[in-house]
Amino acid sequence: MSITKGHFGTLPDGRSVNYFTLKNSKGFQAQITNFGGILISLKAPDRVGKLEDVVLGYEKLEDYNKKAFYFGAIIGRHANRIANASFELDGKEYKLFKNEGENHLHGGEVGFDKVLWNYEVYEDSLELSYTSKDKEEGYPGNLKVMVIYTLSEENELRIEYSAVSDKTTVINLTNHSYFNLSGHASGDILKHKVWINADKFTVIDEASLPNGEFRDVKGTPLDFTSPTYIGDRINDSDPQMVFAGGYDHNYVLNTAGNLKEKAAEVYDEVSGRVMEVYTDKPGIQFYSGNFLDGSAIGKGGAVYNKRQALCLETQFFPNAMVHKNFPSPILKAGDTYNYTTIYKFSSR
């Protein structure tokens, strides 16, 4: 296992940004920058051992500092959508930044994806830390956050999230990597097979906000209880698919917080690459890259078009502060937020 550091660029205010390359003895490697905690590259072997970068991203820091589709970033304080950009906590209303119509998305105008994290490098891991100040983007409490990236000899990328706040607050951290197991520049992911360990999903409205209903996946185009090509039902006329323009839904995981039980799997028959997802979070957002529109020019000049990647974002459910039947994202003052997600790569 090795970790090396390089210079990734300079922010407009003069602060220097680094990137870190984590590599195991098999060649499996991840590159992460301390700007946004972004996973900028992930090279995994195919069935004949050929390494390919399987995450979308940019070559230059300035591209990440723009509206960047959240490629590879740590999302916080609260991933996904919050209706009306507000929530009530302990009898007080907190107003957040509106950055998706009337709603709040992925932490606001300057979420964790747009801040410079402190770093410590250890033998097999990269530790990133950031203090989000009270009222940042409207959230209560001074929140100390730590994210640890670890690479294993079993071709696992492990992401450990922890946080503590001096005031009761809400928090829902995730990683927003876009995966294409054929390679980041290889075209659409409609022939990727997906399996999700979930019998139910949270129903959305026209604004892609959950309405509080849990619905069985059986008999719907959202059923991935057996491995299914993404493209098989993505253009279905079901209102759920029309509202999201494809898949952009939260699945209620059957794993009940068990990190050892597989939450999801993606298989690319072309390359043979397999990605397994493990998490102790209660939900996972399956997103099929519906909003990619060709405006993002990525690594090597790649043009990222619609449905050219997928995301599997482990999370608390979107809009959970409105729906009390959802698992709560509330973090009490002094308590510790502590969750882990693992992306494991192999081939067959």
Residue, then its C-alpha position, 0 to 999 in steps of 0.5 A: m500500500s502506498i500514498t503519494k501527494g501532488h499539487f492539484g491547483t490553487l483556489p482564487d483566494g490563493r489556497s493550495v489544493n492537493y491530491f492524494t494517490l492511494k494504491n495497493s499492490k495489485g494496482f487498484q488505485a484512488q485519487i482524492t483531492n482535499f477540495g470537496g473530498i472529491l474522488i477524482s479517479l478510481k482505477a479498477p481492473d477488468r476480467v483480464g487485469k486491465l486497469e481503467d478509470v471508472v469514475l467521471g471527473y475533471e482534470k483541473l481544479e477550476d472545473y470542480n470549483k464551478k457547477a460540477f454535477y457533484f462529481g465524486a464529492i463529499i456531500g453535506r451537511h445534508a445530502n439530497r433534497i429538503a423541501n422548501a429549504s427549511f426544517e423545524l428542530d426543537g420548535k425552531e425553524y431553520k431556513l436553508f439556501k434554495n438551490e433547486g427551485e424552492n428546495h435545498l439540495h446537497g448542502g446548499e450554495v457552498g456545501f461540503d463539495k466546495v470547501l477545502w478540507n484539512y488532511e492527514v496521511y497515514e499508512d493506508s488511509l487519508e483523513l480529511s477534516y472540516t469544521s462547518k460553523d454555526k449557521e453555515e448554509g443555515y444549519p445550526g451548530n458548529l459541526k466538526v466532520m471527519v471523512i477517512y478514505t482507506l484502500s484495501e488489498e481486497n480492492e475496497l474503497r472504504i469511506e468512514y464518516s464521523a461528526v460531532s456538533d455543539k448544538t443539535t443539528v441535522i446531518n446526512l453525509t454521502n459520496h456522489s461518485y458517478f460510476n461507469l464500469s466500462g470506463h468513464a469515457s465509454g458511453d452510457i451505462l444502460k447495459h450495466k446490470v444492477w441489483i439492490n437489496a431493497d423491497k421498497f422505495t420512497v415514492i417521489d412527487e413531480a419535484s423528486l421529493p419523497n411524499g412519505e409513502f413506502r411502496d413495494v418495488k415488485g411490479t414497478p420499473l424500480d424492481f432491482t431485487s434480481p440483477t436487471y439491465i438499467g436500460d430495460r425499464i428506464n423509459d417506462s411510462d410509470p409516473q415515478m420514472v417520468f418525474a425523475g427522467g429515469y432513476d433518481h430514487n431512494y431505496v429502503l435497504n433490507t440490510a438494517g444497518n448491517l455493514k457486512e450485508k451487501a446493499a447493492e451490486v453493479y455488473d458490467e458484462v463488457s469489462g467483467r467489472v463488478m462493484e459491490v456496495y456495503t453500508d450501515k446507512p438505511g437508504i441508497q439513492f440510485y441515480s442514472g445520470n439523467f441530468l448529464d447534458g454534454s456540458a461537462i468536458g471531463k478527463g481526457g476531453a471526454v464529453y459526459n452525456k445523459r445516462q453515461a454513469l450511475c450513482l449509488e449514494t448511501q444516505f438517510f432518506p431525502n426530506a426526512m425532517v418532514h416525514k417522521n416515519f423516515p429514519s431521523p437525520i437529527l444529531k443531538a449535541g455532543d453525540t457522534y455521527n458515525y457511518t461507513t460505506i464500502y465500494k468493493f471491486s472485482s471481476r468475473 
